[in-house]
Amino acid sequence: MKWVTIISLVILLSFTESRILHKRDHHAGHHDDHDHDHDREELMVGSVYTLLGTTNFKYLAMVIFSQLLQLCPYEEQAERVKHVTEVGEVCSKGARRADCGHSVIIVAIDEICKTPENAEKYPFHAECCAKPEAEKYPCFVSHQKTEPGAVPAYQKPEPEQLCKDHDEHKDTYMMKYIYEAARRHPDVYPPAIISIGRNFDTITHECCKDVATAGQCFAEKMPAHKKEMKMVTVIQKHNCYVLKSFGERVLSAMKLVHTCQKYPAASFENIHEIVQSIAHLHKTCCGGDMMGCMIERLHLTKKTCEKKDLISPKLKECCDQDVIARSGCIIRMENDEKPADLSPHVREYIEGPDVCKHYADEKDLHLAKFSCDYAKRHPEFSLQLLLRISKGYQELLTKSCAEENPHDSLVKGEEELKKEIDTSAALLKTTCGAFEKLGLYFFQIELLRKYVAKLPYLKAESLLHITSGMAHIGEKCCKVPADKQMPCSEGSLSLVIGEMCEKLPADYPNEKVAHCCSHSYSEQRPCFTALGPDETYVPPKLSVDSFHFTDALCTSSSPEDLNHIKQMFFIQLMKLKPDTTEEQITKVSKEFLAMKEHCCKADNHAECFTIEGPKLIEKCEVLLGVTAEVKIHV
């Protein structure tokens, strides 16, 4: 089968990670008593101390305390870390004391509950500490603050001070960074926080080689560092979104095709074992048990490294690193090259004489093997397309194997799928062509024009956020080599769509939009691409609060700020007339910029906007074909 690329909207960052390589075969029904005992032993404070070593154990303890008590001063958290580290060290040496029989989390919670906390900051402290042991940690987790601004903004020291602190107190420098990162990201997997901290330490080391240029160096390197932190959070949430919204089966299928793409030389048996572990891992992580999550990840990484020669030649470099660094290194690994002896096709799944028998006898296993074999041969496809291919193959088998001549039906069905994929390949080419012609700003305007019509009930800021992500994805993904465009684009688009669907109100008035979000994970992108204007939407009348022209138009500190203001203006206009054309938007844009230029040259900006604003709206009424009495707020 020759399957061709499919996608329509283009997306940022080929970060369709699998958080791969995390736990042993731990799936439901496959744990005996020895497994349970082993799990319990791995979580004990002494065992974790031995596994991580003193420094990483301190970092881990700081993450735990900072994620649970986000408003606590650093000095108090450092004292707690000191006490728990002493317990870990003593227990690692075989001491026989009660707390050595407890997990790191229990020891940490006991340390928290020793000290009465500020009731204003932590009204839940007494309640959580009074609960039975097994309920204390979930209680604290349930009170974590994840909304923006929940923790005061970080006041970053000047570069010279950062360099001085790093040079004179490196251990404290790292601990403070981990403290600040963890309390602002309470739902991120602890070793990810530690890895981000290490990366920041590396940046500081490099930038502080010359203190005179440190400021410029930090300015150049920190945007990518912050983006990585954001992506870790987004991807972790996306995995939990898929698990919660579509179930373990879909998440497992997604991880299967990704792992098969990544390790095309590995046997199906080894890949299958990894994927089973990943599925259980995410149930643990998304359930809030971050210590169990950490142990499962580290354990699977260890088991994977033990089989590295059977899985991938690239694993050695990662497996030679310490226990914390391995997992992140493996995740960032590029896909292996396809083995030279890997056949280009998987014709046996269409033309094999026993296809229908295999499907009848071992339905799920047969489909999994097909998905894996196909994914190995197509690293240029996104996970979502591979899932759609697998879904289409299953539907084809179900239909064809019930017919008198299955072979002819299978071949005919394959041809139909090829036509659909060829059409989608052309759409990708058209979309990237549009981006090349329009550029980032006007490409986003075109996306806004389409998505205001599709999702007119969403708030303007939400529409701006969604289309901004899509436009930047186009900027990134249309420039990469052709064989990487779809994993880059649709893989990242799935993150944008997932975030949008998760935030969509339960009572969103358009059932078609709700259907796109909930019906099928792999079909989300095609569903939204095919979605037409919302026929249920009734545009509002222009009102006193419709438009606000202020001095910000003249004082915006950057082109980005000005573009934001212009785009918000366009969204409000498009909400009044969702079928606004590209030509109309272009004309409105020229009128808007003419008004801005005229009033920003005036002595009194506010007075000018009061006069010229209504004139602009009158012109827009004519251009868009809407009429109403308009008042302008200055």
JOVENPE-V757242 format. One record per residue. N is the residue number from 1. PHI is phi in degrees with one decimal (* if undefined). BURIAL is # if it has 9 or more other C-alpha atoms within 8 Angstrom, else .. Layout:
BEGIN
((N;PHI;BURIAL) (N;PHI;BURIAL))
END
This chain:
BEGIN
((1;*;.) (2;-109.6;.) (3;-94.5;.) (4;-108.0;.) (5;-60.1;#) (6;-135.2;#) (7;174.0;#) (8;-124.3;#) (9;-97.6;#) (10;-100.6;#) (11;-137.7;#) (12;-75.8;#) (13;58.9;#) (14;-79.7;#) (15;-108.3;.) (16;-78.8;#) (17;-61.1;.) (18;-115.5;.) (19;46.0;.) (20;-64.9;#) (21;65.5;#) (22;-131.6;#) (23;-125.8;#) (24;-67.6;#) (25;-67.3;#) (26;-130.3;#) (27;-76.4;#) (28;-54.7;.) (29;84.4;.) (30;-126.2;.) (31;-116.5;#) (32;-102.7;.) (33;-61.5;.) (34;-62.7;.) (35;-60.2;.) (36;-62.2;#) (37;-62.9;.) (38;-65.1;.) (39;-58.8;.) (40;-62.8;#) (41;-64.4;.) (42;-64.1;#) (43;-84.9;#) (44;-63.0;#) (45;-56.5;#) (46;-67.9;#) (47;-66.9;#) (48;-67.2;#) (49;-61.5;#) (50;-64.3;#) (51;-65.3;.) (52;-92.9;#) (53;86.9;.) (54;-59.5;#) (55;-63.4;.) (56;-66.7;#) (57;-64.3;#) (58;-61.7;#) (59;-60.6;#) (60;-60.7;#) (61;-60.5;#) (62;-63.4;#) (63;-61.0;#) (64;-58.7;#) (65;-64.2;#) (66;-71.5;#) (67;-76.9;#) (68;-88.0;#) (69;-120.8;#) (70;-73.9;#) (71;-102.1;.) (72;-78.7;.) (73;-61.1;.) (74;-56.8;.) (75;-59.6;.) (76;-68.4;.) (77;-65.1;#) (78;-61.4;#) (79;-67.4;.) (80;-64.4;#) (81;-58.5;#) (82;-59.0;#) (83;-65.8;#) (84;-67.9;#) (85;-64.3;#) (86;-62.1;.) (87;-63.9;#) (88;-59.8;#) (89;-64.1;#) (90;-62.5;#) (91;-67.6;#) (92;-66.4;#) (93;-94.6;.) (94;92.6;.) (95;-62.2;.) (96;-103.8;.) (97;-143.8;.) (98;-58.0;.) (99;-70.5;.) (100;-70.4;#) (101;-92.9;.) (102;-109.5;#) (103;-74.8;#) (104;-57.0;#) (105;-63.2;#) (106;-63.4;#) (107;-62.1;#) (108;-66.5;#) (109;-64.4;#) (110;-59.5;.) (111;-64.9;#) (112;-62.5;#) (113;-78.2;#) (114;-68.7;.) (115;-115.6;.) (116;-60.7;.) (117;-101.4;.) (118;-58.3;.) (119;-64.4;.) (120;-70.9;.) (121;-76.5;.) (122;-128.2;#) (123;-64.9;#) (124;-90.6;#) (125;-57.7;#) (126;-63.8;.) (127;-61.3;.) (128;-66.9;#) (129;-69.5;#) (130;-85.0;.) (131;-77.0;.) (132;-57.9;.) (133;-51.1;.) (134;-68.6;.) (135;-101.2;#) (136;-67.0;#) (137;-60.9;#) (138;-58.2;#) (139;-64.2;#) (140;-62.6;#) (141;-61.0;#) (142;-64.7;.) (143;-103.2;.) (144;-64.3;#) (145;-102.1;.) (146;-109.9;#) (147;-73.0;.) (148;-57.2;.) (149;83.6;.) (150;-65.4;.) (151;-112.1;#) (152;-52.2;.) (153;-59.2;.) (154;-74.2;.) (155;-94.0;.) (156;-71.9;.) (157;-64.8;.) (158;-64.4;.) (159;-52.2;#) (160;-60.7;#) (161;-71.1;.) (162;-58.0;#) (163;-65.1;#) (164;-64.6;.) (165;-63.5;#) (166;-65.2;#) (167;-72.9;.) (168;-94.5;.) (169;-140.7;.) (170;-59.7;#) (171;-61.5;.) (172;-65.9;.) (173;-58.2;#) (174;-66.3;#) (175;-62.1;#) (176;-67.2;#) (177;-65.1;#) (178;-62.3;#) (179;-58.0;#) (180;-66.9;#) (181;-68.7;#) (182;-66.2;#) (183;-73.8;#) (184;-93.1;#) (185;-133.1;#) (186;-70.5;#) (187;-108.5;.) (188;-97.5;#) (189;-53.3;#) (190;-50.4;#) (191;-60.9;#) (192;-66.6;#) (193;-62.6;#) (194;-63.0;#) (195;-64.0;#) (196;-62.8;#) (197;-61.9;#) (198;-63.1;#) (199;-63.5;#) (200;-64.8;#) (201;-62.3;#) (202;-64.2;.) (203;-59.8;#) (204;-62.3;#) (205;-59.5;#) (206;-69.1;.) (207;-69.8;#) (208;-86.6;#) (209;-62.7;.) (210;-134.6;.) (211;-59.4;#) (212;-62.6;.) (213;-109.2;.) (214;-60.1;#) (215;-59.0;#) (216;-66.0;.) (217;-63.3;#) (218;-61.2;#) (219;-61.4;.) (220;-78.5;.) (221;-93.8;#) (222;-70.0;.) (223;-56.9;.) (224;-67.1;.) (225;-63.5;#) (226;-66.5;.) (227;-63.3;.) (228;-63.3;.) (229;-60.3;#) (230;-64.6;.) (231;-66.7;.) (232;-57.1;#) (233;-66.0;#) (234;-61.4;#) (235;-68.5;#) (236;-61.3;#) (237;-66.0;.) (238;-65.8;#) (239;-58.7;#) (240;-68.3;#) (241;-62.2;#) (242;-62.7;#) (243;-61.6;#) (244;-70.1;.) (245;-86.5;.) (246;-124.5;#) (247;94.2;#) (248;-64.6;.) (249;-61.1;.) (250;-68.8;#) (251;-60.3;#) (252;-62.6;#) (253;-63.5;#) (254;-63.3;#) (255;-70.1;#) (256;-62.9;#) (257;-67.2;#) (258;-65.6;#) (259;-66.6;#) (260;-68.9;#) (261;-64.0;#) (262;-72.2;#) (263;-124.5;#) (264;-66.2;#) (265;-92.4;.) (266;-75.3;#) (267;-72.9;.) (268;-60.8;.) (269;-62.4;.) (270;-66.4;#) (271;-65.0;#) (272;-61.0;#) (273;-64.4;#) (274;-61.4;#) (275;-66.9;#) (276;-59.1;#) (277;-66.2;#) (278;-60.4;#) (279;-59.7;#) (280;-67.8;#) (281;-54.6;#) (282;-69.3;#) (283;-62.1;#) (284;-66.8;#) (285;-63.6;#) (286;-72.6;.) (287;-81.9;.) (288;96.4;#) (289;-86.1;#) (290;-71.4;#) (291;-71.2;#) (292;-61.3;#) (293;-58.9;#) (294;-63.4;#) (295;-62.8;#) (296;-63.6;#) (297;-61.9;#) (298;-65.2;#) (299;-67.7;#) (300;-66.4;#) (301;-59.5;#) (302;-61.8;.) (303;-64.8;#) (304;-65.3;#) (305;-66.0;#) (306;-66.7;.) (307;-108.7;.) (308;-55.9;#) (309;-68.7;.) (310;-93.3;.) (311;-109.7;#) (312;-160.0;#) (313;-68.4;.) (314;-78.9;.) (315;-67.8;#) (316;-56.5;#) (317;-59.9;.) (318;-73.1;#) (319;-69.6;#) (320;-77.8;.) (321;-84.3;.) (322;-71.8;.) (323;-62.4;#) (324;-75.2;#) (325;-76.5;#) (326;-57.8;#) (327;-58.5;#) (328;-62.1;#) (329;-62.0;#) (330;-64.9;#) (331;-61.4;#) (332;-80.6;.) (333;-58.2;.) (334;-71.1;.) (335;-59.0;.) (336;-66.7;#) (337;-67.3;.) (338;-65.2;#) (339;-58.0;.) (340;-61.8;.) (341;-91.2;.) (342;-79.3;.) (343;-61.1;.) (344;-71.2;.) (345;-126.5;.) (346;-124.2;#) (347;-63.0;.) (348;-63.2;.) (349;-81.3;.) (350;-112.6;#) (351;-101.2;#) (352;-59.8;.) (353;-66.8;.) (354;-111.7;.) (355;-56.2;#) (356;-66.8;#) (357;-66.5;.) (358;-60.5;#) (359;-66.7;#) (360;-69.6;.) (361;-79.3;.) (362;-141.5;.) (363;-47.4;#) (364;-64.9;.) (365;-66.4;.) (366;-62.5;#) (367;-65.2;#) (368;-64.5;#) (369;-65.2;#) (370;-61.3;#) (371;-58.3;#) (372;-68.8;#) (373;-61.1;#) (374;-71.9;#) (375;-63.5;#) (376;-59.3;#) (377;-90.0;#) (378;-135.8;.) (379;-67.9;#) (380;-81.5;#) (381;-96.0;#) (382;-77.5;#) (383;-58.3;#) (384;-66.4;#) (385;-65.7;#) (386;-61.5;#) (387;-68.1;#) (388;-67.2;#) (389;-62.5;.) (390;-63.6;#) (391;-64.6;.) (392;-64.3;#) (393;-65.1;.) (394;-62.8;#) (395;-63.4;.) (396;-65.9;#) (397;-64.1;#) (398;-58.9;.) (399;-74.2;.) (400;-71.0;#) (401;-71.7;#) (402;-92.5;.) (403;-96.1;.) (404;-69.3;.) (405;-122.6;.) (406;-58.2;#) (407;-59.0;#) (408;-62.1;.) (409;-66.8;#) (410;-63.2;#) (411;-65.3;#) (412;-64.6;.) (413;-64.5;#) (414;-61.4;#) (415;-63.9;.) (416;-64.2;.) (417;-66.3;#) (418;-61.1;#) (419;-61.4;.) (420;-63.2;.) (421;-73.3;#) (422;-60.0;#) (423;-62.6;#) (424;-68.7;#) (425;-63.2;#) (426;-65.5;.) (427;-65.3;#) (428;-61.5;#) (429;-61.4;.) (430;-64.3;.) (431;-64.7;#) (432;-67.3;#) (433;-64.7;.) (434;-65.5;#) (435;-64.4;#) (436;-61.7;.) (437;-76.0;.) (438;-88.1;#) (439;83.1;.) (440;-58.0;#) (441;-63.4;.) (442;-74.5;.) (443;-66.2;#) (444;-66.4;#) (445;-59.4;#) (446;-65.1;#) (447;-63.1;#) (448;-60.0;#) (449;-58.8;#) (450;-74.9;#) (451;-82.9;#) (452;-64.9;#) (453;-68.2;#) (454;-77.5;#) (455;-129.1;#) (456;-68.3;#) (457;-79.4;.) (458;-70.4;.) (459;-67.4;.) (460;-58.1;#) (461;-62.8;.) (462;-66.2;.) (463;-62.7;#) (464;-66.6;#) (465;-63.7;.) (466;-63.9;#) (467;-72.6;#) (468;-64.1;#) (469;-59.9;#) (470;-62.8;#) (471;-65.9;#) (472;-69.0;#) (473;-66.1;#) (474;-59.6;#) (475;-58.5;#) (476;-78.7;#) (477;-82.1;#) (478;-75.6;#) (479;-98.0;.) (480;-80.5;.) (481;-54.4;.) (482;-56.3;.) (483;-76.4;.) (484;-115.3;#) (485;-64.4;#) (486;-73.7;#) (487;-57.6;#) (488;-65.1;#) (489;-79.4;#) (490;-69.7;#) (491;-60.5;#) (492;-77.5;#) (493;-59.3;#) (494;-61.1;#) (495;-68.8;#) (496;-65.1;#) (497;-65.5;#) (498;-60.0;#) (499;-62.9;#) (500;-63.5;#) (501;-65.3;#) (502;-66.1;.) (503;-90.9;.) (504;-65.3;.) (505;-57.4;.) (506;-61.1;.) (507;-101.1;.) (508;-55.9;#) (509;-71.2;.) (510;-101.0;.) (511;-67.5;.) (512;-65.2;.) (513;-65.6;#) (514;-60.3;#) (515;-63.5;.) (516;-59.1;#) (517;-74.1;#) (518;-107.5;#) (519;-71.8;.) (520;-153.8;#) (521;-62.0;#) (522;-68.7;#) (523;-96.6;#) (524;-58.2;#) (525;-62.8;#) (526;-59.9;#) (527;-64.9;#) (528;-70.3;#) (529;-62.6;.) (530;-82.4;.) (531;-64.8;#) (532;-90.5;.) (533;-57.9;#) (534;-73.5;#) (535;-76.7;.) (536;-85.6;.) (537;-79.2;.) (538;-112.7;.) (539;-58.7;.) (540;-75.8;.) (541;-83.3;.) (542;-61.2;#) (543;-132.7;.) (544;-61.4;#) (545;-101.6;.) (546;-67.7;#) (547;-135.3;#) (548;-132.8;.) (549;-103.8;#) (550;-125.7;#) (551;-63.9;.) (552;-58.9;.) (553;-61.0;#) (554;-99.1;.) (555;-108.0;.) (556;-53.4;#) (557;-80.1;.) (558;-148.7;.) (559;-58.6;.) (560;-63.0;.) (561;-63.2;#) (562;-64.8;#) (563;-61.0;.) (564;-60.7;.) (565;-62.7;#) (566;-62.5;#) (567;-66.6;#) (568;-62.8;#) (569;-63.0;#) (570;-62.9;#) (571;-61.3;#) (572;-61.6;#) (573;-65.2;.) (574;-69.8;#) (575;-67.7;#) (576;-76.4;#) (577;-144.8;#) (578;-61.1;#) (579;-93.3;.) (580;-56.1;#) (581;-90.0;.) (582;-61.2;.) (583;-63.3;.) (584;-64.2;#) (585;-63.3;#) (586;-61.7;.) (587;-66.8;#) (588;-62.1;#) (589;-61.0;.) (590;-64.2;.) (591;-66.5;#) (592;-62.3;#) (593;-65.4;.) (594;-65.5;.) (595;-63.4;#) (596;-59.0;#) (597;-61.1;.) (598;-64.7;.) (599;-74.1;#) (600;-73.7;#) (601;-89.6;.) (602;-71.7;.) (603;-67.0;.) (604;-118.9;.) (605;-60.2;#) (606;-61.8;#) (607;-63.0;.) (608;-64.4;#) (609;-63.3;#) (610;-62.1;#) (611;-84.6;.) (612;-80.8;#) (613;-57.7;#) (614;-59.4;#) (615;-63.9;.) (616;-62.0;#) (617;-63.4;#) (618;-60.4;.) (619;-64.5;#) (620;-66.1;#) (621;-57.5;#) (622;-67.9;#) (623;-66.0;#) (624;-96.9;#) (625;78.9;.) (626;-119.8;#) (627;-132.6;.) (628;-176.7;.) (629;-80.0;.) (630;-120.0;#) (631;-119.4;#) (632;-109.2;#) (633;-93.4;#) (634;-104.8;.))
END
